[in-house]
Amino acid sequence: MAALRIGIIGGGYMARAHSVALATLPVYVEGLPLEPVREVICDATDELARAAAEAYGFRRWSSDWRAVVEDPDVDVIDIVLPNAMHHEVVLAAIAAGKHVTCEKPLANTAAQAEEMTRAAQRAGVVHQIGLNWRLAPAVQQARRLIEDGTIGEVRDFRGFWLADFGADDSAPMTWKYSRAGAGSGALGDTGSHVIDIARYLVGDFDSVVGLSRIHVPFRRDPATGDPVAVDVEDDSAFLAEFSGGAYGYLQNTRSSPGRKNHCGFELHGTKGSLTFDWERMNELHFYDSRDPKDRQGFRTLLMGPAHPYAGHFWRVPGYQIGFGETKTLQFLELVRAIGGDGQVQTSFEEGLRAKQVEEAVEASVESRAWQQVPR
Ligand SMILES: NC(=O)c1ccc[n+]([C@@H]2O[C@H](COP(=O)([O-])OP(=O)(O)OC[C@H]3O[C@@H](n4cnc5c(N)ncnc54)[C@H](O)[C@@H]3O)[C@@H](O)[C@H]2O)c1
């Protein structure tokens, strides 16, 4: 099998998730068109890069991302950098003719995301954004039940991601709490996944109106101890109208004490309802209005080989998968697309659409009025 040589740029938290996914993909999935190889990993310093290569099983390391992008022995550039760097590195990778996978949010602004999307399309390279949460088998199964008409016409969608990692005001300043570093706060961080799941299940957004809050206005610089202003939201909520007529309510916060990773949705259609909570990500709850009255109630579908993508892992429903396996599925789509055997569901276009929704929400917060989402 021919090798597909991956160069990861960024050696932090997500680099570990991507490395595990690349290592386990050929173990889980037989018949890949190409064999993913962890060729080179790049971090900001030699010390960090060497440590990342050793820990994550890469052949080589570098502290020069431009050299990695230009490296003729690298086929795919995988960007797991702070958001503000995505734009420049993605454009350089595309210019060098590489296939690209980039973490979400695609860029700090929709204008940058559009430039990256059009450049990738023009170059004809495979391009993917790390909106892996929609790849969870239960979310894929939800889409199947909507597509085959089981739920009927979707009337409303409530999506949420409640977490408390930002509630602690003594937690230090990082790039994730600054507009220059992250482009946005909870809305673009966890919210990009919720917006993507909403689009995946219900369709495009038409218009939005929202509110946001900064609860911790200053955080301490970890090096100097000086207070630094936080200029992105900790908390965001918005109402939405979808192009198909359904309405939505989406809430994203990193300031809800006790909520660790409470990400999910509830949606109602003319024939039934679906609910999903990532903290029990192997389950989809399904209510069918056509059930006889004396046995109506939500049933729990436990994901297994009968459900989309779950069959790649274990033979028995209930053996369960986790966050890491959704990254394995992301790379499965990437390797197959590059090998000419399928397409990625989450191309840059999906990242651009999510960013456009986020910017429309931000504009509505400013204007305190409904905003149209660009189409
Ligand atoms: N899909 C998901 O579920 C998910 C989850 C978490 C984070 N993310 C995304 O992944 C991306 C990375 O987030 P993270 O949590 O891994 O961040 P992180 O801060 O842990 O890692 C970023 C890494 O980039 C390195 N870096 C910074 N400047 C560099 C440079 N010039 N050259 C090379 N390396 C450099 C840093 O040293 C660090 O190792 C972000 O876009 C984030 O939104 C996605």
The ligand as an SDF file (V2000), in Angstrom:
LIG
                    3D

 44 48  0  0  0  0  0  0  0  0999 V2000
  -12.0210   19.3740   16.9530 N   0  0  0  0  0  0  0  0  0  0  0  0
  -11.9370   19.4530   18.2590 C   0  0  0  0  0  0  0  0  0  0  0  0
  -12.6790   18.7830   18.9650 O   0  0  0  0  0  0  0  0  0  0  0  0
  -10.9300   20.3950   18.8830 C   0  0  0  0  0  0  0  0  0  0  0  0
  -10.6820   20.3350   20.2690 C   0  0  0  0  0  0  0  0  0  0  0  0
   -9.7210   21.2150   20.8010 C   0  0  0  0  0  0  0  0  0  0  0  0
   -9.0650   22.1220   19.9900 C   0  0  0  0  0  0  0  0  0  0  0  0
   -9.3560   22.1620   18.6620 N   0  0  0  0  0  0  0  0  0  0  0  0
   -8.6620   23.1240   17.7690 C   0  0  0  0  0  0  0  0  0  0  0  0
   -7.3270   22.6650   17.5570 O   0  0  0  0  0  0  0  0  0  0  0  0
   -6.4450   23.7860   17.3680 C   0  0  0  0  0  0  0  0  0  0  0  0
   -5.2820   23.6610   18.3430 C   0  0  0  0  0  0  0  0  0  0  0  0
   -5.8130   23.6680   19.6520 O   0  0  0  0  0  0  0  0  0  0  0  0
   -5.0180   22.9860   20.8630 P   0  0  0  0  0  0  0  0  0  0  0  0
   -5.9980   22.8680   21.9720 O   0  0  0  0  0  0  0  0  0  0  0  0
   -4.2680   21.8080   20.4090 O   0  0  0  0  0  0  0  0  0  0  0  0
   -4.0140   24.1800   21.1970 O   0  0  0  0  0  0  0  0  0  0  0  0
   -2.6380   24.1020   21.9920 P   0  0  0  0  0  0  0  0  0  0  0  0
   -2.3690   25.4820   22.4680 O   0  0  0  0  0  0  0  0  0  0  0  0
   -2.6510   22.9750   22.9720 O   0  0  0  0  0  0  0  0  0  0  0  0
   -1.5950   23.6920   20.8500 O   0  0  0  0  0  0  0  0  0  0  0  0
   -1.1460   24.6010   19.8800 C   0  0  0  0  0  0  0  0  0  0  0  0
    0.2820   24.1980   19.5270 C   0  0  0  0  0  0  0  0  0  0  0  0
    0.7750   25.0310   18.4790 O   0  0  0  0  0  0  0  0  0  0  0  0
    2.1390   25.3080   18.7680 C   0  0  0  0  0  0  0  0  0  0  0  0
    2.6100   26.4920   18.0370 N   0  0  0  0  0  0  0  0  0  0  0  0
    2.3770   27.7990   18.3000 C   0  0  0  0  0  0  0  0  0  0  0  0
    3.0300   28.5700   17.4120 N   0  0  0  0  0  0  0  0  0  0  0  0
    3.6870   27.7410   16.5630 C   0  0  0  0  0  0  0  0  0  0  0  0
    4.5290   27.9330   15.4410 C   0  0  0  0  0  0  0  0  0  0  0  0
    4.8620   29.1550   15.0060 N   0  0  0  0  0  0  0  0  0  0  0  0
    5.0120   26.8310   14.7970 N   0  0  0  0  0  0  0  0  0  0  0  0
    4.7020   25.6010   15.2150 C   0  0  0  0  0  0  0  0  0  0  0  0
    3.9170   25.3520   16.2890 N   0  0  0  0  0  0  0  0  0  0  0  0
    3.4170   26.4140   16.9530 C   0  0  0  0  0  0  0  0  0  0  0  0
    2.1500   25.4960   20.2670 C   0  0  0  0  0  0  0  0  0  0  0  0
    3.4630   25.4350   20.8170 O   0  0  0  0  0  0  0  0  0  0  0  0
    1.2620   24.3450   20.7040 C   0  0  0  0  0  0  0  0  0  0  0  0
    2.0030   23.1420   20.8690 O   0  0  0  0  0  0  0  0  0  0  0  0
   -7.3070   25.0370   17.5790 C   0  0  0  0  0  0  0  0  0  0  0  0
   -7.6870   25.5600   16.3300 O   0  0  0  0  0  0  0  0  0  0  0  0
   -8.5240   24.5260   18.3470 C   0  0  0  0  0  0  0  0  0  0  0  0
   -9.7000   25.2960   18.1150 O   0  0  0  0  0  0  0  0  0  0  0  0
  -10.2510   21.3100   18.0960 C   0  0  0  0  0  0  0  0  0  0  0  0
  1  2  1  0
  2  3  2  0
  2  4  1  0
  4  5  1  0
  4 44  2  0
  5  6  2  0
  6  7  1  0
  7  8  2  0
  8  9  1  0
  8 44  1  0
  9 10  1  0
  9 42  1  0
 10 11  1  0
 11 12  1  0
 11 40  1  0
 12 13  1  0
 13 14  1  0
 14 15  2  0
 14 16  1  0
 14 17  1  0
 17 18  1  0
 18 19  2  0
 18 20  1  0
 18 21  1  0
 21 22  1  0
 22 23  1  0
 23 24  1  0
 23 38  1  0
 24 25  1  0
 25 26  1  0
 25 36  1  0
 26 27  1  0
 26 35  1  0
 27 28  2  0
 28 29  1  0
 29 30  1  0
 29 35  2  0
 30 31  1  0
 30 32  2  0
 32 33  1  0
 33 34  2  0
 34 35  1  0
 36 37  1  0
 36 38  1  0
 38 39  1  0
 40 41  1  0
 40 42  1  0
 42 43  1  0
M  CHG  2   8   1  16  -1
M  END
$$$$
